[in-house]
């Protein structure tokens, strides 16, 4: 199955300080919990401050390459 993960990411603003931006990821996983774990694993070691805001099932049934 495919899941949509929404992740809040800290971005340095040009005026100084931190601005939060929300990005959306498509994740292929077995369950919602598995999808969240894959997102967290992808961000590990990047030094980026992030927060997984939500993970929900997607209506996407297939990705054609």
Secondary structure by P-SEA (a helix, b strand, c coil): cbbbbbbbbbbbcccccbbbbbbbbbbbcccaaaaaaaaaaaaccccbbbbbcbbbbbccccccc
